Amino acid sequence: MITRAACESLDAADPLRSFRDRFALPDGVIYLDGNSLGALPKATPARMRDVVERQWGQQLIRGWNGAGWIDAAERIGGKIGRLIGAKPGETLAADSTSINLFKVLAAALQLRPGRMKIVSEADNFPTDLYIAEGLTACLGGRHSLHAVPAAAVGESVDEDTAVVMLTHVNYRTGRRWDMGRLTALAHAHGALMLWDLAHSAGAMPLDLAGDNADFAVGCGYKYLNGGPGAPGFLYIAGRHQDLISPPLSGWFGHAAPFEFNPTYVPAPGIARGAVGTPPILGLAALESGVDLLLEPPLSELRAKSLAQTGLFMRLVEERLAMHEFEIVTPREEDARGSQVCLRHPQASPIMQALIAGGVIGDFRAPDILRFGFAPLYVGYADIWDAVDALGRIMAETAWRAPPPQACATVVPGARNS
Ligand SMILES: *Cc1c(COP(=O)(O)O)cnc(C)c1O
């Protein structure tokens, strides 16, 4: 049996343990939902106050140049690029993940004229599929989205496939694709590869350049700790950038936005991924979160993440074996991200009881309990305590009280995935 004392020793030996104190986490809460909304870095309020009071308040419009607002999207994009293994000038912080996906998916289709298929996974996060549907309708309905079960993705890629669009770590199951293998498979058929890194960026090292990815998007408010509604990011491999005609051809992606020309000329490089005026306040909070993530070696972050997800699964097996939880997340380390999902027919009321007791994970319909492990601020003893709390809930009957129709779908974390 794994004891709490053994988990405390793991915490004491943890090379990343000092990072926990860099986050403002409430007392009495074990936060296992950083894959949905990352925690608040302690440095962020002061950074925000400076941007609001000194930059905006005192510099006013002069802040665009004087405080570097005009370069913020590329500067912060460059920092995110270091987390995802992009080359300099390939990543931009901008817009939401959904909007960025629209932009890069449209770009990918442009680069493969005559090919009509978008291949994706049926269990992809819904917005990704919705955006693909909306885009194909915009383009006249000649393209089609093939959202197939994960096991059929490989065989669905063919000579009519323009782009393969996958989320690297599945939001529900935590299953992780082999980025290098899938990218090579897409390329072998002449298709382009687009990765959604919503559940990967900031949770593990990535090597977009080494894996030869064409496009990527991701979230700023999950493992990057950029705050609710933080801007997302997009990545366009350098070799494609100047071949793309931006579908959302706004003035911030113009070659000379301040010449106010009546016709659109796209900026060179990653700048053409921009659309309109960037949200400077949101970018400031995002930069604070990203700066913190640039400090630890990402290999250590990944090692801790794997140790934590592995510990959680072992504890569930050891201590909750009698309670019909099914571990959905793969046991092989290479095949999982930084979260663990348990299936249980009463997942919703169990998660509500857990949250009421101070252990915050989330519920994904119809029967998934989801636990995210952000290695910078989750401790090993926290994991022991979380499983202990789950065991106590299962031993009680209180959580069975709400009738099934009263199982609210609005639980913390329900909006962002
Ligand atoms: C969280 C998430 C999103 C969120 O998109 P927004 O535009 O930020 O709301 C998109 N795709 C995936 C795979 C996600 O996990």
The ligand as a MOL file (V3000), in Angstrom:
LIG
                    3D

  0  0  0     0  0            999 V3000
M  V30 BEGIN CTAB
M  V30 COUNTS 15 15 0 0 0
M  V30 BEGIN ATOM
M  V30 1 C -10.2830 24.0870 -24.2490 0
M  V30 2 C -10.2960 23.7070 -25.6800 0
M  V30 3 C -10.7190 24.6230 -26.6500 0
M  V30 4 C -11.2560 25.9510 -26.2100 0
M  V30 5 O -11.4470 26.8520 -27.2430 0
M  V30 6 P -11.7790 28.3690 -26.9080 0
M  V30 7 O -11.8920 29.0030 -28.2200 0
M  V30 8 O -10.6690 28.8810 -26.0420 0
M  V30 9 O -13.0550 28.3900 -26.1310 0
M  V30 10 C -10.6160 24.2490 -27.9770 0
M  V30 11 N -10.1670 23.0380 -28.3370 0
M  V30 12 C -9.7730 22.1360 -27.4070 0
M  V30 13 C -9.2530 20.8120 -27.8380 0
M  V30 14 C -9.8490 22.4270 -26.0650 0
M  V30 15 O -9.4870 21.5430 -25.1510 0
M  V30 END ATOM
M  V30 BEGIN BOND
M  V30 1 1 1 2
M  V30 2 1 2 3
M  V30 3 2 2 14
M  V30 4 1 3 4
M  V30 5 2 3 10
M  V30 6 1 4 5
M  V30 7 1 5 6
M  V30 8 2 6 7
M  V30 9 1 6 8
M  V30 10 1 6 9
M  V30 11 1 10 11
M  V30 12 2 11 12
M  V30 13 1 12 13
M  V30 14 1 12 14
M  V30 15 1 14 15
M  V30 END BOND
M  V30 END CTAB
M  END
